[in-house]
Amino acid sequence: MKKRLGAVLLAVAAVFTLVPVASAQGHAELTNIRTGKHDGFERIVLDMNGLPSNHQSRETGSVVNCGSGNPVPVQGNEILESVFHYAASYDENYNPTYTGPRNFSPAGLTNVKSIAFTCDFEATLGIAIGYDDPDSWHKVFTLTNPDRVVIDVYSR
């Protein structure tokens, strides 16, 4: 019984010790968005200071702004929305780290028609990618050194 109580107290102490440290590290900061055309796919790169803690992606017919609920216009026949947790376009003091466009058509791409922010609130960053080819598939992953999120949209 004493061993079990000791283990529980140690676990609770560890949680209270680690939570402030994790919070003090802040969130990943978006600094730039780059795009490129490759053989068989088009790439969107989100340059970051740090990396999001995790992300989810989904194909959807439409997207809305996470704060207002208003529709976000996205060009293209299909939409991939990715949400990145503990990421934003501003630093801990709310100074912008990304000052580029928030809804734009990337130059030089044929399948990807638009990139739009769907969320940038409370360290949650949402990005929608509009594309035309309904047979496209995609891959979302992170790379380090330097830190970045990569979204590849493949087409036939």
Secondary structure, DSSP 8 states (H G I E B T S, - for coil): -HHHHHHHHHHHHHHHHHHHHHHHT--EEEEEEEEEEETTEEEEEEEEES--SEEEEEEES-EE-TTT--EE---SSEEEEEEEETEESB-TTS-BS--S-SEE--TT-SSEEEEEEEEEETTEEEEEEEES-TT-EEEEEEETTTTEEEEEEE--
